[in-house]
C-alpha cells in the first residue's frame, strides 16, 4: 500500500495497513533550529531546509528525514501576488506581509510576532477604503498547475495545498490587532461582521481561482481558525456561530463543489465545545488535536466525533511531553493517542502543531519511531 492509498483510506474512516503520518506540513513540521539539531543527532549532512512560514520559522524538512519518519503527505502553497516580495530588514528584524501587517522578531526570539496592523481606526469607512491584495493576481497560479500535477503524478503521497492566509477570525485580527478586535466584538459587532465579510470574500475569490488550476491534483485543502485558548473559547461561542461559522460554511461549500479534496481545518486549543459546529460548517478533518487543552481527551473525542471527523495530529502533548519527557515517555504518550484515535481509521498521525526549537532531537525520533511501531493495524491494546 502506498502513502496516498493509506491516507485516502484513513480519510474514508477505514483502516489502512498502518496509521498514516504527516511530517513537514505548514502546521505539522518543526522549527529550523529543531531541524538543525535533529540532523546533527542523526549524523546527517547539513541541509538548508526551505522556510515554510516566515512567521513561525518552521521548515520543509530534509527529504531523508521525511523518508525516515515514513511521511505520507506533501504540500505546497500558491505563489504570492506579483506586487509583493518578502524582504526582512536586517537591522530591525522586521518584515511586512502582502496585507501590510508588520512582523517583528525580538532579540533572541525563535519566531516573529505581530507588531503592527493596517486597520487602526476600526471604522467601516477605513475598511471600505483599504485595498486588499488581488486574489486573482495571475502570478498566484503561475506554474502552479504543473507543480500540483507533478506532485500528484510523480509521487505516491497525498497532496495538500496550504492556505495563504489565516482564517476568517484570525485574519481579521491580523489586520485589526487582537485587542482592538476583541473590543470591537463587545462594542461594534457591525464592524466585526463587515471585516469578516471582506476577509471571506477574498478567500472565496482566491480558492475559486486557484482550485480551477490545481483542483484535480489535490487531495486536501488546508483552512484554519484558532477558536480555542488553553481553557476554553477565544471569544463568545454565540458570536462565532453568528459571524464566523456561516462564512466557514461558504468556504467549504466552494471547495467541495470545485474539487473532491477533503477540507483540513486547523484550530488550536480547547475546541471540544466547537466540534459540532465545525462538523456542521463542512470541515472534514480537525487538526492539531491539542491534547493538553481542557476537554480534549482523545478517547472522548474519538467516541463522540470519530464518525464525522478525521483527527489529524494529537501525537503527543507538545507543551510538556515532547519538551520534558524522556524518549520512553514520548513513546508511551504516542501509544495512548494511537490506541484512542486510530481504531476504525479516521486518524492521521502528526505532532501537535509544529515541533518547537527546544524539543530534544531524541524525543522527535521517539515520536515517529513510536508512530510506526504502534500504528500498525490492527491496533493492539
C-alpha positions in Angstrom: 0.0 0.0 0.0 1.5 3.4 -0.9 1.2 6.6 1.0 -1.7 8.1 -0.9 -3.8 5.0 -0.7 -3.0 4.9 3.1 -4.1 8.5 3.6 -7.2 8.2 1.5 -8.4 5.1 3.3 -7.9 6.9 6.7 -9.9 9.9 5.3 -12.7 7.4 4.4 -12.8 6.2 8.0 -11.3 2.8 7.0 -8.2 1.1 8.4 -5.2 1.0 6.1 -2.1 -1.1 6.7 -0.8 1.5 9.3 -1.7 4.9 10.6 -0.6 7.5 8.1 2.0 10.0 9.1 2.2 13.7 8.3 5.6 15.3 8.9 6.7 18.5 7.2 3.4 20.4 6.6 2.5 24.0 7.4 1.4 23.1 10.9 3.0 19.6 11.2 6.7 20.4 10.8 9.4 21.7 13.1 11.3 24.9 13.8 14.5 25.4 11.8 16.6 25.1 14.9 15.0 21.8 15.9 15.6 20.6 12.4 19.3 21.6 12.6 19.7 19.8 15.9 17.8 16.7 14.6 20.2 16.4 11.6 23.2 16.7 14.0 21.7 14.0 16.2 21.1 11.7 13.3 24.6 12.3 11.9 23.2 13.6 8.6 24.8 16.2 6.4 23.7 19.8 6.9 20.7 20.7 4.8 19.4 24.2 4.2 15.7 23.5 4.7 13.3 25.9 3.0 11.3 28.1 5.4 7.6 27.2 5.0 6.3 30.1 7.1 8.4 33.1 7.9 6.1 33.9 10.9 6.6 30.5 12.6 10.1 29.8 11.3 9.2 26.2 10.5 10.8 24.3 7.6 10.2 21.8 4.9 12.4 19.1 6.4 15.2 17.2 4.6 13.8 14.5 2.3 15.9 11.9 4.0 14.3 12.7 7.4 10.8 12.6 5.9 11.6 9.2 4.5 13.0 8.0 7.8 9.8 9.1 9.6 7.5 7.5 7.0 5.8 10.8 5.9 2.8 10.2 3.7 1.8 13.7 2.8 3.3 16.5 0.7 2.1 20.1 0.5 2.6 23.4 -1.4 1.5 27.0 -1.5 0.2 29.1 -4.3 2.5 32.0 -5.3 2.2 35.4 -3.7 0.8 38.3 -5.6 3.0 40.0 -8.2 3.3 43.2 -6.3 4.9 41.8 -3.1 8.2 40.2 -2.2 9.4 39.1 1.2 12.1 41.5 2.5 13.4 41.3 6.0 15.0 44.4 7.5 18.3 43.1 8.9 18.6 46.0 11.4 15.1 45.7 13.0 14.5 42.1 12.1 11.0 43.0 10.7 9.1 42.4 7.6 5.7 43.5 6.1 3.4 40.9 4.5 1.3 41.3 1.4 -1.5 42.8 3.5 0.5 45.5 5.2 0.9 43.6 8.6 4.2 44.2 10.3 6.1 41.3 12.0 9.0 41.7 14.4 11.3 39.1 15.9 12.5 40.1 19.4 16.2 39.7 20.2 16.9 36.1 20.8 13.4 35.1 19.7 12.6 31.9 17.8 9.8 33.3 15.7 8.1 36.6 14.7 5.3 38.4 16.5 2.6 40.5 15.0 3.8 44.0 15.7 1.6 46.5 13.8 -1.7 46.3 11.9 -3.1 48.4 9.0 -6.7 48.8 10.2 -6.1 51.2 13.1 -9.4 53.2 13.2 -11.9 50.3 13.2 -14.4 52.2 11.1 -16.4 51.0 8.1 -15.1 53.9 6.1 -11.5 52.9 6.7 -12.3 49.3 5.9 -14.1 50.2 2.7 -11.1 52.3 1.6 -8.5 49.7 2.5 -7.2 47.9 -0.6 -6.9 44.1 -0.2 -4.4 42.3 -2.5 -5.8 40.9 -5.7 -6.9 37.3 -5.0 -6.9 36.6 -8.8 -3.4 38.0 -9.5 -2.1 35.8 -12.3 1.2 35.4 -10.5 -0.6 33.3 -7.8 -1.1 30.5 -10.3 1.9 30.9 -12.5 3.3 27.3 -12.8 1.0 26.1 -10.1 -0.9 23.5 -12.1 2.4 22.0 -13.3 3.6 21.8 -9.7 0.4 20.2 -8.4 0.3 17.8 -11.3 4.0 16.8 -10.7 3.3 16.0 -7.0 0.2 14.1 -8.0 1.7 12.1 -10.8 5.3 11.7 -9.8 5.0 11.0 -6.1 2.8 8.5 -4.2 2.0 11.0 -1.5 -1.3 12.6 -0.6 -1.2 16.2 -1.8 -2.3 19.2 0.3 -2.5 22.9 -0.7 -1.9 25.3 2.1 -3.9 28.4 2.8 -2.1 31.7 2.1 -3.9 33.5 4.9 -5.1 32.9 8.4 -8.8 32.1 8.9 -11.8 34.5 8.9 -11.4 35.3 12.6 -7.6 35.2 12.7 -7.0 37.2 9.6 -9.4 39.8 10.9 -7.2 40.3 14.0 -4.0 40.2 11.9 -5.4 43.2 10.0 -7.0 45.0 13.0 -5.0 43.8 16.1 -6.3 41.2 18.5 -7.1 43.6 21.4 -8.9 46.1 19.2 -10.9 43.3 17.5 -11.9 41.9 20.9 -13.1 45.4 21.9 -14.9 45.7 18.6 -16.7 42.4 19.4 -18.0 43.9 22.6 -18.9 47.3 21.2 -19.1 47.3 17.4 -20.4 44.0 16.1 -21.4 45.6 12.8 -17.7 46.3 12.1 -16.6 42.8 13.1 -19.0 41.3 10.7 -18.1 43.7 7.9 -14.4 42.9 8.3 -15.2 39.1 8.4 -17.2 39.5 5.2 -14.3 41.3 3.4 -11.9 38.6 4.5 -14.1 35.7 3.4 -14.9 37.3 0.1 -11.2 37.5 -0.6 -10.7 33.9 0.4 -13.6 32.7 -1.7 -12.2 34.5 -4.7 -8.7 33.1 -4.1 -9.9 29.5 -3.8 -12.2 29.8 -6.8 -9.3 31.0 -8.8 -6.6 28.6 -7.5 -8.7 25.4 -7.5 -9.5 25.9 -11.2 -5.8 25.3 -11.7 -5.0 22.6 -9.1 -8.3 21.1 -8.1 -7.9 17.8 -10.0 -4.5 17.2 -8.4 -5.0 17.8 -4.7 -6.5 15.6 -2.0 -6.5 18.1 0.8 -7.2 21.8 1.2 -5.9 23.5 4.3 -8.0 26.1 6.2 -7.7 27.3 9.7 -9.1 29.5 12.5 -7.9 29.2 16.1 -11.1 29.1 18.1 -9.8 28.0 21.5 -7.4 29.0 24.2 -6.0 26.6 26.7 -9.1 26.6 28.8 -12.0 27.4 26.5 -13.2 29.6 23.7 -11.1 32.5 22.4 -14.3 34.6 22.2 -18.1 34.2 22.6 -19.3 31.0 21.0 -22.6 32.8 20.1 -20.6 35.4 18.1 -18.6 32.6 16.4 -21.9 30.9 15.4 -23.4 34.2 14.2 -20.4 35.6 12.3 -17.7 33.1 11.5 -19.3 29.7 11.3 -21.6 30.6 8.3 -18.6 32.0 6.5 -16.6 28.9 7.1 -19.5 27.0 5.6 -19.3 29.2 2.4 -15.7 28.3 2.1 -16.2 24.5 2.5 -19.2 24.6 0.1 -17.0 26.2 -2.6 -14.1 23.8 -2.0 -16.3 20.7 -2.1 -18.0 22.0 -5.2 -14.8 22.6 -7.1 -12.8 19.5 -6.0 -13.0 16.1 -4.4 -10.4 17.2 -1.8 -11.1 17.0 1.9 -11.0 20.2 3.9 -8.3 20.1 6.6 -9.3 22.6 9.4 -6.5 23.7 11.8 -7.9 25.1 15.1 -5.8 25.2 18.2 -6.8 25.0 21.8 -9.8 23.8 23.8 -12.3 23.4 21.0 -14.4 20.5 22.3 -17.3 23.0 22.5 -17.0 23.9 18.8 -16.6 20.5 17.2 -20.4 20.0 16.5 -20.3 23.4 14.8 -17.1 22.6 12.9 -18.8 19.5 11.6 -21.8 21.5 10.6 -19.6 24.0 8.8 -18.4 21.3 6.4 -14.9 20.6 7.7 -13.8 17.0 7.1 -10.6 17.0 9.3 -9.6 18.6 12.6 -6.1 19.5 13.5 -3.9 19.7 15.6 -5.9 17.9 18.4 -4.3 19.9 21.2 -4.4 17.2 23.8 -3.1 19.4 26.6 -6.1 21.7 26.4 -9.2 21.5 28.5 -11.8 18.8 27.5 -9.5 17.5 24.7 -9.3 13.9 26.0 -8.6 11.8 22.9 -10.7 8.8 23.9 -13.8 11.0 24.3 -13.1 13.0 21.1 -13.0 9.7 19.1 -16.1 8.3 20.8 -18.2 11.4 20.3 -17.0 12.8 17.0 -15.0 10.0 15.3 -17.8 9.1 12.8 -17.9 12.7 11.5 -14.4 14.0 11.7 -10.9 12.8 10.8 -8.4 13.5 13.6 -5.1 14.8 12.3 -2.5 15.4 14.9 -2.7 14.6 18.6 0.6 12.6 18.5 2.0 13.7 21.9 1.4 16.7 24.2 3.6 19.5 22.8 3.8 21.6 26.0 5.1 19.0 28.5 5.8 15.6 27.0 7.7 16.5 23.9 9.9 19.1 25.7 10.4 17.5 29.1 9.7 13.8 29.0 12.2 11.0 28.2 12.1 9.3 24.8 10.3 6.4 26.5 7.8 8.8 28.0 7.1 10.2 24.5 6.6 6.6 23.2 4.1 5.8 25.9 2.2 9.0 25.1 2.1 8.1 21.4 0.9 4.6 22.2 -2.0 6.0 24.2 -3.0 8.5 21.4 -2.9 5.8 18.7 -4.9 3.5 20.9 -7.6 6.2 21.4 -7.7 7.7 17.9 -6.7 5.1 15.3 -9.3 2.3 15.5 -11.7 2.3 12.5 -9.5 4.7 10.6 -10.2 8.4 10.6 -6.7 9.3 12.0 -3.6 10.7 10.6 -0.6 10.9 13.0 1.4 14.1 13.4 2.9 16.2 16.2 0.5 18.6 18.0 1.3 21.7 15.8 4.9 22.4 14.8 7.8 21.0 16.9 9.5 23.9 18.7 13.1 24.8 18.8 14.0 23.4 22.2 12.5 20.0 21.8 15.2 17.4 22.2 16.0 15.6 19.0 15.9 12.2 20.8 12.2 12.9 21.5 11.5 13.8 17.9 12.9 10.5 16.8 11.0 8.7 19.6 7.7 10.3 18.4 7.9 8.9 14.9 9.5 5.6 15.8 6.5 5.0 18.1 4.0 6.1 15.5 5.4 3.4 13.1 5.7 0.8 15.8 2.3 1.2 17.5 0.5 2.4 14.3 0.3 -1.0 12.6 -3.3 -2.2 12.0 -5.0 -3.9 13.8 -4.2 -1.6 16.7 -3.2 -3.6 19.8 -4.4 -2.6 23.2 
